[in-house]
C-alpha cells in the first residue's frame, strides 16, 4: 500500500438506483469493478481504492447538494488519452448526461488541460482528464 493514497470515498446520494445507473457505467468504463452491495449502498473498486454511494436518509433530502457550498466541489479521474476523453464524451452525450462548459470543451480547464466536465443526477461535478501531451 502507498502511504497517502486514498483508501475510499463515500458519497451520500438522493436516489441510489439512479446513482448506480450513472456511476456504475462510468466507473466500469474506467476499469473499476463492483465491490460491495447492500440495501442502501453500492461501491466500486480500482486497485486499493474504492468509491461508495449510500442512499441519504429522507430527513436529509430537503437541502439539495450544491458544489459551490462548503464541501466537495468535484471528482476528477485520469483518462488514458485525449481519444479516451473524446470517446467518453460521446458516450456521455449518447446517455443524455449534462455536459458542463460545452462552449469551452475540451479546454474548459485551460489551454493545456484536455478534459470533459459533466454532472451526475445530484449535480455532483465529474471530470475526466487526459494526460498532458496525450
N, C-alpha and C positions, 0 to 999 in steps of 0.2 A: 504494500500500500504506500502511496505517496503522501507524505505529510502535507496537509493543507488542501488536498483535493476534496471537493465537495462530496460528502457521503450521500446525502439525499436532500431533496427539496420537496416540501409538502404545500399544496395549494388547496384552499377551500373553494368550492365551486357552487354555482346556483342550480345547476342541473347536471347531475353525474352522467346520465345517459347521453346527453348532447356532448359533454366533455369527452367521454370515451370515444364517440364517433370522430370528433375532431382530432384530439390528441393521439389516440391510438393509431390512426392512419399516419399522421405526421411523424410521430416518433418511430414507428416501424419503418417508414421510408428512410429515416436516418440511421437505422441499424439497431434501435432499441428493441428489446423483446419483452413481452408481457412477463411480469414478475410476481405480483401479489394481486389477489382479488377477494373482496369481502363485500357484504351488503351495502356499505356506504363508501366504498373506495376501491381504487384500482391503481396499480403502479406499473411502470416500465423501467427496464434497467439496461444500461450500457456500461460494460466494464464493472467497476466498483461503485458506480453512481446510479441512483435511481430517482425517478420523479413520481410523486404520489399526488393523486387527486382525490379529495374527500368531499362528499356532499355536505354543504353547510346546513346547520340546523335552521328550521323555518324561522325561528325567532331572530336570526341574524341576517335574513334576506331583505329586510326593509331598507337597508342602505346599500346600494349597489357599489361594486368596485369601481374605482377610477384611478388610473395610473399616475395622475398628477397630484394625488393626495400623498401623505406620508405613507411609505411602504414600497412595495415592489413597483418599479417602473416597467421593466420588460425583461424577457428572457431571450438571450442571443445564443444561437447554435452555429458551430462551424459547418460550412458546406465543403464539398470536395473540390469544387472548381466553379468558375463562372458559368459553365454549361450546366452544372448541377443546380445552381441558383436559378438559371433560366428555366430548366426543366420543372423544378419545383414551383416556380412562379406560374407556369402554365397549368400545372396540376391544381394549384390553389384557385386559379381563375375558374377552371372547369368545375370545381367543387362549390363555387359561389362564395368563397371566402373573401371577407372585406380586406382588400389590399390598401395599405396606407401610402400616402405621398406618391400617387401614381404619376403626377406631373414631373417628379424628380427621379423616378425609378430608372435604373438601378443604382443611382448615385445619390440617394437621399441623405446618406451619411457623409457625403463629401466626395470629391473627385477621385480619391484613391480608395474608396470604401464601396465595394460592389456587393449589394445585398438586396433582399426583399424583406419588406416590413408588412405585417398583417396582424389581424386581431382574431382571438377566439370568440366564442359566443358570450363570454363575460367581459369582453373588450380588453382582455389581457394582451398587451402588445408582444409580438414574437418577431424575431429577426433571424434570418438565415444568411450568413456572411461567407463570401468566397475568400479563399486565401489570397494574400497580396500577390499580385502578378499572375494569378492563376485563374 
